[in-house]
Amino acid sequence: MSQSLDQGNSNSRPLSTTSARLVAVKIKSANKSIFRALLSLASANLLIRLMGLLNQIIVTAKFGQGTNMDAYYIAILIPTTVAPLIASAMESSVIPIYAGIRTRRGRAQASRLFSTLLNLLLIVGALLTLGSIAGSHYLLYLVAPGEQPSTLMIANSFA
């Protein structure tokens, strides 16, 4: 049946073997790039988790239970919430777009995209950091509204 359709349409030509191989190589190359990017992210994620575990061990050994430990957790609540949100957004949206641009438009365009996104991330991160430092007193009341004032003062000294 497909032969009769192909014969009726003079514009349809079968792909040559060389063209089919080039398409297969491009797809393999794109998949390889995506796999490498995901492997890098997974490795970084594992390293971050291990460092977080080490952090918990050291902090618990230093502060123990009590007001100081509560103050520490209040002080780090916002950064430890915002950082994974940004990381997961980058992982789920930027990597596929980057890999697609690199495959279709080349390394130069992909590098330009990466540079632009990195600069934007650094600027937004710096602004968020400065804003959270300037308004740390208010942020602490926002994230821990029912906490004792003495604990919030200790948390403010950590921030």
N, C-alpha and C positions, 0 to 999 in steps of 0.2 A: 504494500500500500504506500509506503514512504517513497518507493522508487517512482510510482506513478505521479506522486505529488512533486517530487524533485524534477521529473522530466517535464512537467507542465510549466514549471517556473524557470525561466531561463536565467534569472538573477541569482539563483541559489547554486553555490558551488561548495563542494566538500572542503573542509579545512585541510590544508596540506599537513603532512606529518611534522614538518618543522614548525609551523604555526602552532599546532597543538602542543608540541613540546615546550615552546616558549611560554604559552599560557600556563602550562603545568608548572614550569619553573617559577614564574611570577607568583603563582598561588603558594607554592612551597616556600618561597622567599618571604612572602607576607606572613604566612603561618609561623615561620621560624622567628621572625621579628616579634610577633605577638607573644609567642612562647617565651622568648628571652625577656621581654618586658615583664610578663607575668611572673616569671621565675625570679627576676630581680625584686619585684614587689613582695613576693612571698618570702624571700630571704630577708628582706628588710623588716617585714612584719614579724617574722620569727625572732629576729634580733631585738626588735622593740619589746616584744612580749617577755623575752628573757631578761632584758634590762629592767622591765617593770617588776618582775619577780624579785630581782636583786634589790631594787628600790624598796619593795615592801619589807624584805628581810632587814635591811639596814634601818629603815624608819621605825619599824617595830622594836628593834633592839635599842634604838636611841630614845624613843619617846615612851614606850610601854603603853599602858592603858591610862586613860584619864583626859584631863582638859587639854593638855598639850597635843595629844594625838588627835582629838576632835578638831582643834584649831588647825592643825596641819591639813587634815582632810578637807576642811572648809576652804582653806587657802588654795589648794590645788584642784578644787572641783571644776572650775571653769576651764583652765588649760587642758585638763585631762578629758574634758567633754568635747571641746572645740577641735582639738588636734585630730582625734579619730574621725570626726565628721568631715573635716577637710581632706584627710587621707582617703577615706572611702569615696568621696566625691571625685577626687583625682583618679583613683583607681578605676572607677566604673565609667567615667565619661571621657577623660583625657586620653588614656592609653589607646582605646579603639580609634579615636579620631587621629591621634598621632600616627598610628600604624597605617591607617588609610591614606593619610596625606603623604607619608613617606613612600608608600607603594605607588601611588598615582602621580605625585608631583616631584618626588625626589628628596634627597637628603637636605638640600639647601632650604626648601620650604618647611620641612619638618623641623629643622634646627631653628628656623625663624619662629615657628609656632611655639616650640619649647622655650626659647629665650623670652618671648613675649609673656607666656604664661608664668614662667619663673619670676620675671620682674614684677608682674602683677601680684603674684602670691607674696613676694617679699614686701611690696609696698602695703598691701592690705594687712599682712601680718604685723608689720611695724606699726601701722595705725591702730590696729586692735590692741597691740601690746601697750602703746602709749596711752590709749584710752582706758585700758584696764588698770594701768598704774595710777593714772590721774583720778580715776573714780573707784579705786579699790575699796574704800570705806563703804560706799553705797552698794557696790557689787556684793560685798560680804553680807550685808543685811538682806539683799535680794535672794541670795542662794541659801541662806540659813536664817530665816525670819524668826524662828522661835528659840534661837540659841542664846545663852547667857551673854551679857555684855562683856564679861571678863574673857570668855573664850573668843569672842569676836575681836577684842583688842589684841590678844595673842596672835590670832590669825592675821590681823592687819600688820603686825610686826613681821610676819613671814613673807607677806606679799611685797 
